[in-house]
Amino acid sequence: MPQFSNQALDWLSSILEERFGHAFTLTQSQNSLRLSLAISPQGYILFPRLETAFHQSRSDFPCGSWDAAAAGFTPVLGEPLPTPAMPHPPARLVEPTEHGDVTIHYDILGLTYWMLTRLEEVGRTDLDEHDRFPATSSHAYRHGYLERPIVDEWLDLLGQVIKRQWPEVKLKQHRFSMKVSHDVDRPTRYGYQPLKGLVRTMGGDILKRRDFKHALLAPWIRLNSKKHLHPKDPYNTFDWIMDQSEKHGLTSAFYFICGQTHPTKDALYNIEDEPIRHLIRRIHDRGHEVGLHPSYNTYQSPKLIAGEAKRLRAVCAEEGVEQDIWGGRMHYLRWETPTTLNAWNDAGMNYDSTLGYADRPGFRCGTCHEYSSFDALSQQPLSLRIRPLIVMECSVMAPQYLGLGASNAALDKFFQLKSKCHSARGCYTVLWHNSELYSSAIKKLYKNLL
């Protein structure tokens, strides 16, 4: 019989309060949950069926769908709602009781708990070549709802039920927003290259990219990148990125690698280097954000993540960079639940924006709303905020993933996801590397997306 701990119930109550703007009480009894409104002694919403699957790390259970519109509700996306763990939901999934209360025959809060904590991923061995839990292994991908904010859809339905049960209550209204961030893996194509690497890169410019102009400029750019990133370096797109963000009232967040734990997958630069210090100062002076991008082999090491966070803060302090909020994202999106989660929390970071998949865009956590984290193993709430990543440019454009390139099909995919975030009144969180804006076609796509 599935049971929530008291800590989990308190955390779920806090999720509901943040979403709806009111305090709720959750009472557990045998295989049911009762939701009461703290300011109203009358009435409740009963969830009489708690799903065992939502308390387990697995993806091999069925999924159905329920037509909310046919039942008189307004679904967020105008489509039937997926029902993980319930292959055949009843037509009267929401029904009043004879005492004037409401029964919901689907475990909305169990689904919320399972998706937000990423319990599905704990201890999994079906990982990719970077030891990441891939989208293709997830229940959401297997059952076709990865590109839907399923938690937001169900919580919106719950909000509609709350309004019917307590008509006098005014629920909190959320507004759509967009956040753009940029992992600084390669701040320059040529500036930090060793001689052998420079020759190899120039060969790629000529043979693969047919970019004779930059191949000829490469030695000059490298020679003149000692104190500043060279303005003609094709990866030095930082001012252009900030220009675009400022045109649209957005703040860009730039996440820097602060360690070397892998000989080929980490950055060639050091955070203390003068060109990087100059870049950090420029980002801060223009009102944008500096954040952390822990190196490749840190995702299982809280000590390493804490050390790299300390290193970033030290450089920022030396450069006069002061921020109220410190966040970032893991390199290669490497993440182990709940090890990496606790590492970010213990390092004193305010938020993490890793939780999206590399191989597919979509809603890894089932939501486009930021939320407080919870460790499902220790059953403890954490101070770290999770800012779900909805899409990385490579997931859509790179040949090893969706492979859409800088095409209209790629732009359509970006806009489809943006539209769903808008419908859910959430935040469309986009990762676009500074080094992936090297052509006019890609820059045009990015500008259209903003």
N, C-alpha and C positions, 0 to 999 in steps of 0.2 A: 504494500500500500504506500503510495508516494506521500511524503510528508515534507513540508517546508520547515526549516528551523526558524526560531523567533527572529534571528538576525536577518534571514532572508525575507521574512514578512515585513520587517521594519524597512528594509531596503526597497522592497516592492512598493510599500506605502509612500516612500520618498519619491520614487519614480512617478507614481500617480499624482502626487502633490505638485511636482514640478510640471507635469504635463497639463493638469487641469486647474491648478491654482487653489486647490482646497485640500485639507487634511482628511484622510480616510483611515478607517480602522479595518484591518483584516483579521478575521477570526477563523481558526482552523478547527474542524470537527470531523473526525474519521476521514472520509475521502471527499471532503467538500471544503470550500472557502466561502465565507460570508463577508461581503464588502459593505461597510456602513459609512455614512457621511458624518464626520465628527460634529458638525454644527447642527445636525438634525437628529433628534432622538427617534424619529419615525422612519420606518422602512429600511430595506436592505436589498442588495443584489446577491443572489446565491449562485455559486458555481458548484454544482453537485457532482461533477465528474473531473477528478484530477488525473492527468495522464502520466503513467510511469515513465514513458519515453522521455519526458521533459526533465527528468532527474537522472538521466544517463548520458554517457558519451557514446553516441551511436547515430548512424544515419540510415539504418536499414529498416525503417518503419514506413507504413503507407501514408498516403495523403489524398484527401478528397477536395471538394470545393462546395461552397455554400452561396446561394444566390441571395445576397442581402437586399437587393432592390426588390425582388419578388416578395420579400417579407416586410416591405415598407420602410426600409432604411436607405440611406444615401451612401453608397460605397465611395471611398476616396478616389479610386481610379475608374469608377463606373463599371467595374467587372466583378464577377463572383469572387469571393475571398477564398484563398487556399486554406485548407484545414489539415495541417500536419498532424499525424497520429489519429485522425478520424477519417477513415475512407468513405464513410456513408453518413454524413451529418443529417439530422432530422430537418424537415422543412421548417418546423416550428422550433428553431434553435434558440430563439429568445421568446419567452412567454411569461405572462403575468401569473402570479399565484392567486389562490382564492382569498388570500389575506391582503392583497394589494401590493405585494412585493414583486420582484422580477427574478426569474430563473434564466440563466444562460447556460445552455448545454454544451459549451465548449470551453476548454481550459485556456482562456486568454492570458491569464497571469502566469500559468506554467509555460506557455509559449514565449512570453516576454522574458521570463527568467532564463530559459534555455538559450534563447537567441542572444540576449544582451551579455550574459556571462561567458558566452562561447564554450559552454560545457560540452557541446558536440565535439570539440577539438581536443579535449583533455586526453593525453596518453595515446593519441592515434599514431599508427605506424604507416599508414598509406600516404606517405609524404612525397614531395617532388625532389628534384636533384639538389635543391637548396634546403632540404629538410623543412619545407613549408607545407602546411595543410592546404591543398589546392582546392579551388572552387569546384572542380569536377568530382571531388570526393564528397562534397557537401549534400545534405538533404535538399537544400534550396535549388541547387543546380539539377539534381536528378529529377526533381518534380516540377521544374520550370518556373519557380518563383524567385530566382536569384535577383532578377532585375525589377523586383517589387519591394517596397518598404513594408513588408508584411506586418511587422510589429506596429508601425504607425497606422496601418489600415485597420487592424483589430482594436487598437486603442481609440481610434476615432469612432468606431462602432460602439465601444464601451462608453465613450463620451455621449453619444446619442441616447444610449440607454439611461445614463445618469440624468440627462436632461428630462427624460420621460418620468423617471422615478422621483426626481426632486425638481420640478419645473421652475421653482423660484431661484434656483442656483444659477449664477452666471459663471460660465467656465472661462478659463484663461484662453486668450486668443494668441496664436503664434503667427509669425510672419516669415515668409521665404527669405533666405539670405544665401550668399555665395561666398565661399572662402577658397582662395587659391594659394597653393604652397609649392615650393620648389626645392627638391633635394639637390644640394650642391655636391654632386659626385665628381664632376669635372668642370671646374670654373674656367678652364682654358684648354684649348685643344693642343697647344704647342708649348705654353710657358713652362710647364713642369716636366716636360718629356726629357728623359736621358737621350743621349745622342742616337743610340740604336732605335729607341722608340720613335724619335723624331723622323728618322729615315723611313721607318715602317709606316708611320702616319702619312708622310708625304707621298709614299707609294700608293697608299689607299686613296688619297685625294685624286691622284692622277688616274689610276686604273679602275677604281670602283665608282668614285663620285664624279669623275671628269671635272674636278675642280682645280684647274691649272692655276688660277689666280692665287688661291690660298696656299697651294703647294710651293709656289715661288716665294710667297711672303713668309712662309713658316720659319726659316732661320732668323729672319729679321725680327719677327714677332717674339720668338724665343729669347733672342739676345736683349730685347728691350722690354722684358716683363719682370725685371728684378724688383722694382718698387711698386708698380701698378700693373693690373691686368691690361694688356694692350688693347686699345679700342678697336683694332681691326681683327682681333681674334674671333673666329666665328662662334665660339662658345660664350664669349663675353656679352651676353644678352641682358645683363642685370638692369641697366638703366632703361632699356627698351621695355622690359617686363614691368618695371615700376611705372613707366609712362602709361602703359596700357591700364594698369590697375587704378592709377590715379584718375584717368579719364572716366572710369566707371565707379568711382567712390569706393574702391576695394583696397584692402591692405594685403600686400603679399608677405608671406612668411618664407624665409630662406633657412634651410636646415643644413648645418655644417658638420662634416665628419671631423672628429676630434681624437682619432686614434688609428693605429694600424695593427690589425689582428689577422690579416690575410695578405700574403705577398702580392696578389694580383687583383683582388676584388675591392680593396679599399682605395682611398684617394692617394694621389701622388703628393698632395700638398700637406703642410702642417698648419694647424689653426693659428700658430704664432707667427707665421710668415708675414712679411710686410705687405705684399699684395693682398693677402686675405684680411689682414687688419684694416687696410685701407677700404676694402670692399665692405666690411662690417660697419665701419664708421659711416660710409656713404648710405648704406641701407638704413641705418638708424637715423641719420640726419634727414632723410626723406620721409621719415615717419612709418617705416615698415618694420617687420619683425625678424629677429634673429632667433634661431632655435637649434636643437640638437638632432644629429643624424648618427646614432651610434654605429661603430664600425662592424664589419661583417660577422665576426665571431663573438659578439657580446650578448647575443639574445638569450643565452642561458647563464649569463654571468652578471648578477646584480652588482658585484664589486667593480667590474669593468665599466658598466654603464654609469655607476656613481662617479667613477674616476673621470670619465670623459665629460660628464655633466659639469663636474668641478672645473675641469680644464677650460670648457667653454665660458663658464661664468667668470673665471679669472681673466681671460683675455678681454671679455666684454667690459669688465670693471676697469681694466687698464685703459680701455678706449673710451671710457665715459658712457658706455651703453647701459642704460637703466630701463628695466621693463617690469611691469607688474605681473605679467604672465610669462611662464617659460614652458615651452612644449616642443614637439618634434615628431620624428617618425623613424622607425628602424630601417637600416640599410637593407636593400633587397626585400623589404617587407618580411624579414625573418621574425617569427613570433612563436613562442611556445606558451600556451595557456596552462597555468597562471604564472609561470616563472617570469616571463618578460613583463607582465602586468605589474607584479610586485616589485620588480627591479625599478621600473619607472616611478612607482609610488615611493619607494624607499630612497630614491635619488632626489626627492623633493620637487619633482616636476609637477606642473599643474595639469597638463593634458598630454595625451598621446593621440596621434592620427595615423597609426599604422593599419588599423583594421579594415582593410579592403583586400581583395584578392589580386594577385599579379596576373593570373592567367585569364581572368574574366572580370569585366566591370560589374558593378551591382552593389547589393546591400548585404554585406557579409554579416552584419549584426541585425539585419532586418529593419533598420531605422536610419533616418537621415537627421535625427535630433541628437545633439550632444547629451551625455548622461554620466552620472556618477558610477564608478566601477565597483564590482563585487567579486571577491574570490570565492568561487563555488566549492573549492576543496577545503579551505580553512573556514568557510562560512563567515567571512568577515567583510564588512564594507571598507572601501579604501577612499582616500581623499582624491585620488587621480580621476580626472575626467576623461572620458573616451569621446573623441571626435571622429566618428566613422569616416573612412575614406570611400567615396563613391566611385571614383574613376581615376586611373592613372593613364596618361596618354599612350604609353606603350601597350597597355592591355587592349586598347582598341586598334592601334595603328601598326604595331610590330608584327612581322611575319610569323613569329613563333606563337603568337596569341590569336587575336581575331584577324589580324593581317589586312586591315582596311586602308592602311596608308593615309596620306593626306587627301582623302577623297570626300565626295559629297556623302557617301555612305557612312564614313567616319563621323562627319559633322552631324548627320542624322542621329547616330547612336549617342553622341554627346548630348544632343538636344532632347532625345527621348528620356534619358536619365535626369536631365535638368527639369523637364516637365513633370516627372513623377515626384521629384523633391518639392517642386512648386505646389503640386496638388496636395502633398502631405504637410505643407507649410513648414518645411524643414530647411536644412542647410545643404546646399550642393557643394561638396568638398572635392576639389580637383587638384591632383598632383601633376605638375608639368615641369620637367627638368629644364634648367637653363640651357643644357647642351642639346636639347631636342627642339630647338627653335632656329635651326641652322639654314633654313631655306625660306624663300618668300612665300611658297605655297603653304608651309606649316605655320608661318607667322599669320598669314591671312586666315587660316582655319582658327587659330587661337583667338584672334581679334573677333571673329564672328561668334565664337563661343561666349566670349565675355559680353 
